[in-house]
Amino acid sequence: MKIRNIICVLFALVAIGAAVGAVYLSFTSLDADPVLTAPPDEAQNTVLAFMDAVCDADYDQVSSHISGNPSLGLDREPADAVGALLWNAYTESLSYSVVGDCYATDNGLAQKVTLTGLDITSVTAVLRERSQALLEQRVKEAEDAAEIYDENNEYREDFVMAVLYDAAVEALKNDAQEMTMEFTVNLVYENDRWQVVSDNDLLDAISGGILY
């Protein structure tokens, strides 16, 4: 199997009641922004539980806090060992903090959050170069051509995937960088509880950018 085809597949990697009484909205005019006059503890607890689930890679819990309980697809097994390696490295790197307090919006409440974790692109950006160099090295060092080439004199798929995996390990060790994203978690009050509103910015953050 040609390494160019394998790498192209890789870069398509699969392939995130009680408080209501404390919330008061007041307007200084019809066009003024809503003002929150008391801290909505239940709403912020929802954000904390949601983000804890994101950082624990517990996507059933993540979904349970989102309005409509959508299936995000983030719990699917990666297509190969390299994808699993990168995805696990991303989820294990995550940490978050809330910024300020919840505030009122036209549709409910919102909470700013920062999420810090592995910048997956810092690894994938160098993976092609690293894998090519490592492949050439392995070919030179090989004692048995049958371990490298198939009956069509093309690279064996298991050989190429092993090279890609080792190159990804090297990239994670030597090239990986962190990124911090700030985004807004919007909430609506539905079914007697606060729930997170799914949007592209939110999904982009919790998925490491692989969904959008």
C-alpha positions as CSV (number, residue, x, y, z in Angstrom):
1,M,0.0,0.0,0.0
2,K,1.5,3.3,-1.0
3,I,2.4,5.6,1.9
4,R,0.8,8.6,0.2
5,N,-2.6,6.8,0.3
6,I,-2.1,5.8,3.9
7,I,-1.2,9.3,5.0
8,C,-4.2,10.8,3.1
9,V,-6.5,8.4,5.1
10,L,-4.8,9.5,8.3
11,F,-5.3,13.2,7.7
12,A,-9.0,12.5,7.3
13,L,-9.1,11.5,11.0
14,V,-12.2,10.6,12.1
15,A,-12.2,8.8,11.1
16,I,-18.0,17.4,22.7
17,G,-35.9,24.6,39.1
18,A,-34.1,26.0,42.2
19,A,-31.8,28.4,40.4
20,V,-34.7,29.9,38.4
21,G,-35.9,31.7,41.5
22,A,-32.4,33.3,41.8
23,V,-32.4,34.6,38.2
24,Y,-33.9,38.0,37.6
25,L,-33.7,39.9,34.3
26,S,-34.1,43.7,34.3
27,F,-33.9,46.1,31.4
28,T,-33.0,49.8,31.6
29,S,-34.7,50.2,28.2
30,L,-36.3,47.9,25.6
31,D,-33.0,47.6,23.7
32,A,-30.8,47.1,26.7
33,D,-28.9,43.9,27.3
34,P,-30.3,41.6,30.0
35,V,-28.8,41.9,33.4
36,L,-28.3,39.0,35.8
37,T,-28.8,40.2,39.4
38,A,-28.1,36.9,41.3
39,P,-25.7,34.1,40.6
40,P,-27.4,31.1,39.0
41,D,-25.7,28.2,40.9
42,E,-27.6,25.5,39.1
43,A,-26.6,26.8,35.7
44,Q,-23.0,27.1,36.6
45,N,-23.0,23.6,38.1
46,T,-24.3,22.4,34.7
47,V,-21.4,24.0,33.0
48,L,-18.9,22.5,35.5
49,A,-20.5,19.0,35.1
50,F,-20.5,19.4,31.3
51,M,-16.8,20.4,31.1
52,D,-15.8,17.7,33.6
53,A,-17.3,15.2,31.3
54,V,-15.5,16.7,28.3
55,C,-12.2,16.5,30.1
56,D,-13.0,12.9,31.2
57,A,-13.9,12.0,27.6
58,D,-17.3,10.7,29.0
59,Y,-19.4,11.5,25.9
60,D,-22.5,10.0,27.2
61,Q,-22.4,12.5,30.1
62,V,-21.5,15.3,27.6
63,S,-24.5,14.5,25.5
64,S,-26.8,14.3,28.6
65,H,-26.0,17.9,29.4
66,I,-26.7,19.2,25.9
67,S,-30.2,20.2,24.8
68,G,-31.8,17.4,22.8
69,N,-29.1,14.9,24.0
70,P,-27.5,14.6,20.5
71,S,-25.1,11.8,19.6
72,L,-21.8,13.6,19.0
73,G,-19.9,10.7,17.4
74,L,-16.9,11.4,19.6
75,D,-17.1,8.0,21.3
76,R,-16.5,6.1,18.1
77,E,-13.3,4.1,18.0
78,P,-10.7,5.7,15.7
79,A,-10.1,3.8,12.4
80,D,-6.5,2.8,13.3
81,A,-3.9,2.9,16.0
82,V,-2.5,6.2,14.9
83,G,-5.9,7.9,15.1
84,A,-6.4,6.3,18.6
85,L,-2.9,7.5,19.7
86,L,-3.6,11.1,18.7
87,W,-7.2,11.2,20.0
88,N,-6.2,9.7,23.4
89,A,-3.3,12.2,23.6
90,Y,-5.8,15.0,23.0
91,T,-8.4,13.9,25.5
92,E,-5.8,13.2,28.2
93,S,-4.3,16.7,27.8
94,L,-7.5,18.6,28.5
95,S,-8.1,21.0,31.3
96,Y,-10.5,23.9,31.7
97,S,-11.4,26.9,33.7
98,V,-14.5,29.1,33.9
99,V,-14.1,32.8,33.2
100,G,-16.2,35.1,35.4
101,D,-19.8,34.3,36.3
102,C,-22.8,33.2,34.3
103,Y,-24.5,36.1,32.6
104,A,-27.9,36.6,31.1
105,T,-28.6,36.4,27.4
106,D,-31.7,36.9,25.3
107,N,-32.3,33.2,25.3
108,G,-31.1,32.1,28.7
109,L,-27.7,32.2,30.3
110,A,-24.1,31.9,29.2
111,Q,-20.7,31.1,30.7
112,K,-17.3,31.8,29.2
113,V,-14.8,28.9,29.5
114,T,-11.2,28.4,28.5
115,L,-10.1,24.9,27.4
116,T,-6.4,24.0,27.2
117,G,-5.1,20.9,25.5
118,L,-3.0,19.4,22.7
119,D,-3.0,21.3,19.4
120,I,-3.5,18.2,17.2
121,T,-2.4,20.2,14.1
122,S,1.0,20.7,15.7
123,V,1.5,17.0,15.4
124,T,-0.2,16.3,12.1
125,A,1.7,19.1,10.4
126,V,5.0,17.3,10.8
127,L,3.7,13.8,10.5
128,R,4.2,13.5,6.8
129,E,7.8,14.6,7.0
130,R,8.6,12.5,10.0
131,S,7.0,9.4,8.6
132,Q,8.8,9.8,5.2
133,A,12.2,10.1,6.9
134,L,11.5,7.2,9.2
135,L,10.2,5.0,6.3
136,E,13.4,5.6,4.4
137,Q,15.5,4.7,7.4
138,R,13.6,1.5,8.0
139,V,13.9,0.5,4.4
140,K,17.7,1.0,4.5
141,E,18.0,-1.0,7.7
142,A,15.7,-3.8,6.7
143,E,17.2,-7.3,6.3
144,D,14.2,-8.9,4.6
145,A,12.5,-7.1,1.7
146,A,9.4,-9.3,2.3
147,E,8.8,-7.4,5.6
148,I,8.5,-4.1,3.5
149,Y,7.1,-5.0,0.1
150,D,4.0,-7.0,-0.9
151,E,3.6,-9.2,-4.0
152,N,3.1,-6.1,-6.1
153,N,6.3,-4.5,-4.9
154,E,4.5,-1.9,-3.0
155,Y,4.8,-1.1,0.7
156,R,3.0,-3.5,3.0
157,E,0.2,-1.8,4.8
158,D,1.3,-3.2,8.2
159,F,4.8,-1.8,7.6
160,V,3.5,1.6,6.6
161,M,1.1,1.8,9.6
162,A,3.9,0.8,11.9
163,V,6.1,3.6,10.5
164,L,3.2,6.1,10.8
165,Y,2.6,5.1,14.4
166,D,6.2,5.5,15.4
167,A,6.4,8.8,13.6
168,A,3.3,10.0,15.5
169,V,4.9,8.9,18.8
170,E,8.0,11.0,17.9
171,A,5.9,14.0,16.9
172,L,3.9,13.9,20.1
173,K,7.2,13.7,22.1
174,N,9.1,16.4,20.1
175,D,6.7,18.6,18.3
176,A,3.4,18.7,20.2
177,Q,2.2,22.1,21.4
178,E,-0.7,23.2,23.6
179,M,-3.5,25.6,22.6
180,T,-6.0,27.4,24.7
181,M,-9.4,28.2,23.4
182,E,-11.9,30.6,25.0
183,F,-15.5,30.0,24.0
184,T,-19.0,30.6,25.4
185,V,-21.2,27.8,26.8
186,N,-24.8,29.0,26.2
187,L,-27.6,27.5,28.3
188,V,-31.4,27.3,28.1
189,Y,-33.8,26.2,30.7
190,E,-35.7,23.2,29.5
191,N,-37.4,20.2,31.2
192,D,-36.9,21.8,34.6
193,R,-33.1,22.1,34.3
194,W,-30.4,24.1,32.6
195,Q,-29.0,22.5,29.5
196,V,-26.1,23.4,27.2
197,V,-26.9,24.7,23.7
198,S,-24.8,23.0,21.0
199,D,-23.1,25.2,18.4
200,N,-20.1,25.0,16.1
201,D,-17.7,26.8,18.3
202,L,-18.5,24.5,21.2
203,L,-18.2,21.3,19.2
204,D,-15.0,22.6,17.6
205,A,-13.4,23.2,21.0
206,I,-14.4,19.9,22.6
207,S,-13.5,17.8,19.6
208,G,-10.0,19.4,19.0
209,G,-11.2,20.7,15.6
210,I,-11.8,17.4,14.0
211,L,-15.6,17.8,13.6
212,Y,-15.6,21.3,11.9
